[in-house]
Amino acid sequence: MKIFVIDNGGQWTHREWRVLRDIGVDTKIIPNTTPLDEIDADGLVLSGGAPSVGLEVDKMGRNSEYLEKADIPILGICAGHQFMAIFFGGKAGASGIPEFGKATIIVDDEDDLFVGLPRKFEAWLSHNDEVSEVPPDFMVLAHSENCPVQSMKHTKRPVYGLQFHPEVEHTEHGYEIFKNFVRVCEVG
């Protein structure tokens, strides 16, 4: 199983790689400028990035190409999640209430990512921006008190977004979320 982490400049990109490695995945971090035809993986993680980078298409490298043409599961985290929303026709922008530190995530639909997890758990957040309108063909999987779209999923493709950071130690069940994504990648 190979899942590559697309580096969008996030402060915790190496943690995403590390969690995948720790759960037995063949993984590496690759630049977001890597052409899709050079990627031989079973899944991709679109990392977070510097503040507002998810809203700046020119700084997101080839993320559009991955989302449009990759025939493998994709998980967008923070900026990757925000960019995903914009790419598919939704909206993202400044948060009504930026979230930094712990927040309670409320699972609305366990779908694939939250299978076997409690309906509420603590997660670590670090964002000034958020998804404000879910794209067509997407559904909300989780929210928090201050952010209505903590997680979303494409209804026809294995494409997921998370606003919170499952890769950091302060997020409860982060490893389980990554393991659930690995299961999605195994199915294809």
Legacy VTK file of the C-alpha trace (Angstrom):
# vtk DataFile Version 3.0
C-alpha trace
ASCII
DATASET POLYDATA
POINTS 188 float
0.000 0.000 0.000
1.478 3.343 -1.102
-0.013 6.663 -0.036
1.932 9.812 -0.886
1.652 13.131 0.944
1.479 16.134 -1.371
3.469 18.949 0.237
1.516 22.209 0.191
3.859 23.817 2.706
1.985 22.881 5.873
3.670 22.939 9.257
2.547 19.357 9.957
3.129 17.730 6.549
5.899 15.589 8.068
3.434 14.403 10.742
1.014 13.160 8.085
3.886 11.190 6.549
4.927 9.901 9.969
1.454 8.643 10.930
1.144 6.825 7.604
4.587 5.294 8.119
3.738 4.305 11.690
0.636 2.400 10.558
2.650 0.433 7.993
2.036 2.383 4.797
4.739 2.864 2.165
4.749 6.659 2.060
6.777 9.679 1.089
6.351 13.425 0.873
6.382 14.795 -2.673
6.274 18.383 -3.966
2.896 19.689 -5.116
4.527 20.344 -8.489
4.963 16.614 -9.217
3.116 15.635 -12.426
0.394 13.046 -11.878
1.951 10.656 -14.399
5.021 10.462 -12.134
2.943 9.380 -9.115
2.564 5.643 -8.553
0.420 5.473 -5.425
-2.786 3.916 -4.098
-3.894 7.163 -2.448
-2.930 10.801 -1.891
-3.043 13.135 1.092
-3.194 16.830 0.156
-1.423 18.477 3.085
-2.213 21.703 4.818
-0.281 24.846 3.994
0.636 28.355 5.024
-2.266 30.642 6.031
-4.803 31.082 3.214
-2.758 28.989 0.763
-5.788 26.778 0.118
-7.536 29.838 -1.299
-4.620 30.731 -3.599
-4.847 28.466 -6.632
-1.416 29.448 -7.989
0.292 28.286 -4.773
-1.385 24.868 -4.760
0.779 23.450 -7.540
-0.824 20.533 -9.353
-3.542 19.839 -6.761
-6.151 20.620 -9.453
-4.653 17.938 -11.687
-4.736 15.369 -8.870
-8.363 16.148 -8.024
-9.468 16.161 -11.650
-7.571 13.182 -13.041
-6.325 10.878 -10.262
-8.280 7.642 -10.133
-7.289 6.921 -6.530
-8.661 8.017 -3.136
-7.676 11.509 -1.973
-7.757 13.025 1.522
-7.396 16.815 1.785
-6.358 18.230 5.161
-6.870 21.897 6.164
-5.663 23.889 3.110
-6.052 20.729 1.004
-9.678 20.506 2.200
-10.344 24.195 1.453
-8.771 23.975 -2.000
-10.819 20.846 -2.722
-14.036 22.713 -1.928
-13.135 25.568 -4.286
-11.948 23.222 -7.046
-15.236 21.297 -7.071
-17.407 24.449 -7.096
-17.920 25.187 -3.410
-16.637 28.157 -1.447
-13.963 28.738 1.175
-12.858 31.927 2.858
-12.226 33.625 6.164
-13.673 31.800 9.160
-16.406 33.489 11.132
-14.491 32.359 14.225
-10.956 31.073 13.515
-10.107 27.946 15.486
-6.754 27.302 17.130
-6.228 24.501 19.605
-8.744 21.899 20.693
-12.333 21.721 19.546
-15.016 19.074 19.775
-15.730 17.387 16.459
-19.293 16.158 16.028
-19.692 13.351 13.494
-22.841 13.773 11.394
-22.250 10.735 9.158
-19.566 8.155 9.968
-19.272 7.113 6.302
-15.774 5.666 5.666
-13.492 8.015 7.626
-15.245 7.856 11.000
-16.273 4.183 11.112
-15.882 2.823 14.644
-15.254 6.250 16.213
-17.363 8.041 18.819
-19.878 10.620 17.605
-17.867 13.302 19.466
-14.113 13.602 19.981
-11.473 16.254 20.554
-9.351 17.425 17.624
-6.614 19.969 17.046
-7.347 22.896 14.752
-5.248 25.669 13.287
-7.142 27.698 10.699
-8.185 31.216 9.755
-10.101 29.963 6.700
-12.770 27.316 6.254
-15.196 25.802 3.767
-18.244 28.059 3.704
-20.217 26.255 0.994
-19.981 22.531 0.262
-19.530 21.787 -3.452
-22.184 19.990 -5.498
-21.918 16.193 -5.094
-20.388 16.567 -1.614
-21.897 15.835 1.782
-20.889 17.053 5.250
-19.512 14.305 7.495
-18.631 16.347 10.620
-18.820 19.812 12.143
-17.779 21.714 15.277
-19.435 24.492 17.232
-17.692 27.183 15.169
-17.127 25.410 11.845
-20.011 23.812 9.932
-17.759 21.742 7.626
-15.058 19.958 9.616
-15.236 17.050 7.165
-16.828 16.411 3.791
-16.942 13.671 1.171
-17.641 13.473 -2.531
-20.749 11.340 -3.018
-19.488 9.592 -6.188
-15.713 9.368 -5.714
-13.433 8.429 -2.778
-12.456 12.068 -2.163
-12.534 13.396 1.415
-11.713 16.630 3.220
-10.846 17.384 6.846
-10.530 20.863 8.313
-8.969 19.562 11.531
-5.586 17.847 11.841
-5.785 14.075 12.478
-1.986 13.814 12.271
-1.214 15.669 15.500
-1.052 13.876 18.837
-3.695 16.101 20.439
-6.382 14.835 18.049
-8.203 11.865 19.495
-8.582 8.930 17.086
-6.278 10.506 14.493
-4.516 7.227 13.773
-7.902 5.514 13.362
-8.981 8.142 10.821
-5.817 7.479 8.813
-6.378 3.702 9.115
-9.918 4.171 7.809
-8.520 6.129 4.848
-6.031 3.311 4.213
-8.983 0.877 4.079
-10.616 3.098 1.454
-7.365 2.975 -0.550
-7.224 -0.836 -0.254
-10.709 -1.115 -1.764
-9.707 1.326 -4.489
LINES 1 189
188 0 1 2 3 4 5 6 7 8 9 10 11 12 13 14 15 16 17 18 19 20 21 22 23 24 25 26 27 28 29 30 31 32 33 34 35 36 37 38 39 40 41 42 43 44 45 46 47 48 49 50 51 52 53 54 55 56 57 58 59 60 61 62 63 64 65 66 67 68 69 70 71 72 73 74 75 76 77 78 79 80 81 82 83 84 85 86 87 88 89 90 91 92 93 94 95 96 97 98 99 100 101 102 103 104 105 106 107 108 109 110 111 112 113 114 115 116 117 118 119 120 121 122 123 124 125 126 127 128 129 130 131 132 133 134 135 136 137 138 139 140 141 142 143 144 145 146 147 148 149 150 151 152 153 154 155 156 157 158 159 160 161 162 163 164 165 166 167 168 169 170 171 172 173 174 175 176 177 178 179 180 181 182 183 184 185 186 187
